[in-house]
């Protein structure tokens, strides 16, 4: 398993990260434990969670994922695992977060309370990477950074990053940190996949020039790139099947961003390339993500061991220049198949 430094920090992570968004909902505790055990066996020691997980978020299940990870973590040598979690930011019109009464501004009080609660659920005395889960651009950034810096000084977190952040937001935070002598952003966790390549246009340059690591989530396009929605299929138990059939307006709108005619055609064309290589589109998509020089670790989720095994096939896979060119040709023919990534709403 290849390892990369996270930003300018002392944290070094495996280039595949285990995402835990399904733990406690689509994956029960026993299955979640088995997936985490398999990750360790495969050499993965970087786990990503959030106080708001599992997804879709609910007041009933809020915090359950961290509790499952914490229960599993208690039986391990803490220093051998890199743990990332997130403090919930504003819902930005998508929804009102079912936490702290829906008041999730990234001010000092909210950040401190969220961190203490995560530490308790994770049964640990420190978090390696603490991330803002959606930014709060209406907040005085110096206050947000000041609170995160104090948590670093107190030894409760080692580094901080953001999730779902714009290029402007990354540069604003870096500027505020330099201006006020505060802790520097180490990473940004954004949606990045073969159906959403927007990060390559501008965020990539920010990451390269400023030494901020990208941690792609949804590298399989929410499961779309697995091909399970092709031909109009709506597999039982899949997240977007549930959103399309049972979700409210927000969930249906999100599903349409991922599952649409252009994303399904892109997947079909990628299947041809994968078949020529004798691999799955899952392995193809994850290998493609890992080969970007500004990516430190690609976040992979799973609801079953079998799903996770498919992802592990990408661990040592390196795509040739010819294969990358064939992938680029699909992108040129069908640019931006995922209609948006939500950042325009910030």
C-alpha positions in Angstrom: 0.0 0.0 0.0 1.5 3.3 -1.1 1.7 6.1 1.5 1.5 9.9 1.1 2.1 12.8 3.4 -1.0 14.7 4.3 -0.4 18.3 3.3 2.6 19.7 5.3 1.8 17.7 8.4 3.6 14.8 10.0 0.7 12.5 9.1 1.3 9.9 6.5 -1.7 8.0 5.1 -2.3 5.0 2.9 -3.5 5.9 -0.6 -6.7 4.1 0.0 -8.9 5.3 3.0 -11.8 3.4 4.4 -14.9 5.5 4.4 -17.5 4.6 7.1 -20.6 6.5 5.9 -22.7 3.3 5.7 -21.8 1.9 9.1 -24.8 1.7 11.4 -27.4 1.8 8.6 -26.6 -0.1 5.4 -23.9 -2.1 7.3 -24.7 -3.4 10.8 -22.0 -3.4 13.5 -20.9 -7.0 12.8 -20.4 -6.2 9.1 -18.7 -2.9 9.9 -16.2 -4.6 12.2 -15.5 -7.2 9.5 -14.9 -4.5 6.9 -12.5 -2.6 9.2 -10.7 -5.8 10.0 -10.3 -6.6 6.3 -9.0 -3.0 5.7 -6.2 -3.6 8.3 -5.4 -6.9 6.8 -5.0 -5.2 3.4 -2.6 -2.6 4.8 -5.1 0.3 5.1 -4.8 2.2 8.3 -6.6 5.5 7.4 -10.3 5.6 8.4 -12.7 8.5 7.7 -15.9 9.1 9.6 -18.1 12.0 10.7 -20.3 13.0 13.6 -23.3 13.2 11.2 -22.9 9.6 9.9 -24.5 7.3 8.9 -26.0 8.9 5.7 -28.7 9.8 5.0 -28.5 11.7 8.3 -31.2 11.4 10.9 -31.8 12.4 14.5 -32.3 8.8 15.4 -29.0 7.5 14.0 -26.8 10.6 14.4 -23.4 9.6 15.9 -23.9 5.9 15.5 -21.1 5.5 13.0 -18.5 7.1 15.3 -19.7 4.8 18.1 -19.2 1.7 15.9 -15.7 2.9 14.9 -14.9 3.8 18.5 -15.9 0.4 19.8 -13.8 -1.3 17.1 -10.9 1.1 17.7 -10.8 0.4 21.5 -9.4 -3.1 20.7 -6.5 -1.7 18.6 -3.2 0.1 19.2 -4.4 3.6 18.8 -1.2 4.9 17.4 -1.4 2.5 14.5 -4.6 3.9 13.1 -5.1 7.3 11.4 -8.6 8.5 12.3 -10.4 11.4 10.5 -13.8 12.7 11.5 -15.8 15.9 10.8 -17.7 18.6 12.6 -21.0 19.4 10.9 -21.3 22.7 9.2 -24.4 24.5 7.8 -26.8 22.6 5.6 -26.6 25.3 2.8 -30.3 24.9 2.0 -30.1 21.1 1.4 -31.4 20.3 4.8 -31.2 21.3 8.5 -28.6 19.1 10.2 -30.2 16.9 12.8 -27.7 17.9 15.4 -27.4 20.6 18.1 -30.9 21.7 17.3 -29.9 22.4 13.7 -27.5 25.2 14.7 -24.3 24.2 13.1 -22.4 27.4 12.5 -18.6 26.8 12.7 -18.0 29.0 15.7 -15.8 28.3 18.6 -18.5 26.8 20.8 -19.9 24.5 18.2 -16.5 23.2 17.2 -15.4 22.6 20.8 -18.6 20.8 21.7 -18.5 18.7 18.5 -14.9 17.7 19.1 -15.6 16.6 22.7 -18.6 14.6 21.6 -16.6 12.9 18.8 -13.8 12.0 21.1 -16.2 10.4 23.5 -18.0 8.4 20.8 -14.7 7.3 19.2 -13.3 6.4 22.7 -10.0 8.1 22.0 -8.2 11.1 23.4 -7.2 12.6 20.0 -8.3 12.8 16.4 -5.7 12.7 13.7 -7.5 14.8 11.1 -10.5 17.0 12.1 -12.5 18.3 9.1 -15.2 20.9 8.7 -18.2 19.1 7.0 -19.4 21.7 4.6 -17.8 25.2 5.2 -19.4 28.2 6.8 -18.4 31.1 4.5 -20.6 33.5 6.5 -18.5 32.9 9.6 -15.5 35.0 10.5 -12.8 32.5 9.3 -10.3 33.6 11.9 -12.7 32.4 14.6 -13.1 29.0 13.0 -9.3 28.6 12.4 -8.6 29.9 15.9 -10.8 27.2 17.5 -9.1 24.5 15.4 -5.7 25.8 16.3 -6.5 25.7 20.0 -7.6 22.1 19.6 -4.3 21.3 18.0 -2.4 23.1 20.8 -4.5 21.1 23.4 -3.5 17.8 21.7 -7.1 16.9 20.9 -6.5 17.0 17.1 -3.3 16.7 15.1 -4.4 18.5 11.9 -7.4 20.0 10.3 -9.0 20.0 6.8 -12.3 20.7 5.1 -14.9 18.8 3.2 -16.9 20.2 0.3 -14.9 23.3 -0.1 -14.4 25.7 -3.0 -11.1 26.9 -4.5 -11.9 30.3 -2.9 -12.6 28.7 0.4 -9.3 26.9 0.4 -7.3 30.0 -0.5 -9.3 32.1 2.0 -8.4 29.7 4.8 -4.8 29.5 3.9 -4.6 33.3 3.8 -6.3 33.7 7.1 -3.9 31.2 8.7 -0.9 33.0 7.4 -2.2 36.4 8.3 -3.1 35.4 11.9 -0.4 32.8 12.6 -3.0 30.0 12.8 -3.0 26.3 11.9 -2.8 25.6 8.2 -5.4 23.6 6.3 -3.9 20.2 5.5 -6.5 18.6 3.2 -9.7 19.1 1.3 -12.2 16.3 0.9 -14.4 16.8 -2.2 -16.5 14.8 -4.6 -14.1 13.5 -7.4 -14.7 10.7 -9.8 -14.8 9.7 -13.5 -18.3 11.3 -13.6 -17.2 14.4 -11.8 -13.7 15.6 -12.8 -14.2 19.2 -11.8 -11.4 19.1 -9.3 -8.9 18.8 -12.2 -9.7 22.2 -13.6 -8.9 24.6 -10.7 -8.8 22.9 -7.3 -5.9 20.7 -8.5 -3.7 23.8 -9.1 -4.5 25.1 -5.6 -3.6 21.7 -4.1 -0.4 21.4 -6.0 0.8 25.0 -5.5 -0.2 25.3 -1.8 0.6 21.7 -0.8 -3.0 20.8 0.3 -3.9 17.2 -0.1 -7.1 16.1 -1.9 -9.1 13.3 -0.3 -11.6 12.3 -3.0 -14.9 10.9 -1.8 -17.5 9.0 -4.0 -14.7 7.9 -6.4 -17.3 5.4 -7.7 -19.8 8.1 -8.3 -22.0 6.9 -5.4 -22.0 3.4 -6.9 -23.0 4.5 -10.4 -19.6 3.5 -11.9 -20.1 0.0 -10.6 -22.7 -0.3 -13.4 -25.5 -1.3 -11.1 -27.9 1.4 -12.4 -27.2 0.8 -16.1 -30.1 -0.2 -18.3 -32.6 1.6 -15.9 -31.9 -0.9 -13.1 -32.8 0.2 -9.5 -31.1 -2.5 -7.3 -32.8 -3.1 -4.0 -30.9 -1.7 -1.0 -28.9 0.8 -3.0 -28.8 4.4 -1.8 -30.0 6.0 -5.0 -32.8 3.4 -5.4 -34.0 4.4 -2.0 -33.7 8.2 -2.8 -35.5 7.8 -6.2 -38.3 5.6 -4.8 -38.8 6.9 -1.3 -36.8 10.1 -0.9 -38.1 13.6 -0.5 -37.3 16.4 -3.0 -33.7 16.9 -1.8 -32.9 13.2 -2.1 -34.5 12.9 -5.5 -32.6 15.9 -6.7 -29.3 14.4 -5.4 -30.0 11.1 -7.1 -30.6 12.8 -10.4 -27.2 14.4 -10.2 -25.5 11.0 -10.0 -27.9 8.8 -11.9 -28.7 10.2 -15.3 -28.4 9.5 -19.0 -24.9 11.0 -19.3 -23.4 9.3 -16.2 -24.8 5.9 -17.3 -23.4 6.3 -20.8 -20.0 7.2 -19.4 -20.2 4.1 -17.2 -21.1 1.9 -20.3 -18.1 3.3 -22.2 -15.8 2.8 -19.2 -17.0 -0.8 -19.0 -15.5 -1.4 -22.4 -12.1 -0.2 -21.3 -12.2 -2.2 -18.1 -13.2 -5.4 -20.0 -10.2 -4.9 -22.4 -8.0 -4.8 -19.3 -9.7 -7.7 -17.6 -10.7 -5.6 -14.6 -13.9 -4.1 -13.1 -14.9 -0.5 -13.6 -14.6 -0.3 -9.8 -10.8 -1.1 -10.0 -10.4 1.2 -13.0 -12.1 4.2 -11.3 -10.1 3.8 -8.0 -6.8 3.4 -9.8 -7.5 6.5 -11.9 -8.2 8.5 -8.8 -5.1 7.3 -7.0 -2.8 8.3 -9.9 -3.4 12.0 -9.5 -0.4 13.7 -8.0 -2.5 16.0 -5.8 -4.5 13.1 -4.3 -3.2 11.8 -0.9 -5.8 9.1 -0.3 -9.0 8.0 -2.1 -11.9 7.3 0.2 -13.6 3.9 -0.5 -16.9 2.9 1.2 -18.6 -0.5 1.4 -21.7 -2.2 2.8 -20.4 -5.7 2.4 -17.0 -7.5 2.4 -17.6 -8.5 -1.2 -17.9 -4.9 -2.2 -14.8 -4.0 -0.4 -12.8 -6.8 -2.1 -13.7 -5.3 -5.4 -12.2 -2.0 -4.3 -9.0 -3.7 -3.0 -8.3 -4.9 -6.5 -7.1 -1.4 -7.3 -4.5 -1.4 -4.5 -1.5 -2.2 -6.8 -3.1 -1.2 -10.1 -1.4 1.4 -12.3 -3.1 2.5 -15.5 -1.0 3.0 -18.6 -0.8 6.3 -20.6 -2.8 4.6 -23.3 -5.6 3.7 -20.9 -5.6 7.2 -19.4 -5.9 8.6 -22.9 -8.9 6.4 -23.6 -10.6 7.6 -20.4 -9.9 11.2 -21.4 -11.6 10.6 -24.7 -14.8 9.6 -23.0 -14.6 12.8 -20.9 -14.2 14.9 -24.0 -17.2 13.3 -25.6 -19.4 13.5 -22.4 -18.0 16.3 -20.2 -19.3 16.7 -16.7 -21.9 13.9 -16.7 -22.6 14.5 -13.1 -24.7 17.7 -13.4 -23.3 19.4 -10.3 -21.4 18.6 -7.1 -23.3 21.0 -4.8 -20.5 23.5 -4.4 -22.3 26.2 -6.4 -24.8 26.3 -3.6 -22.3 27.6 -1.0 
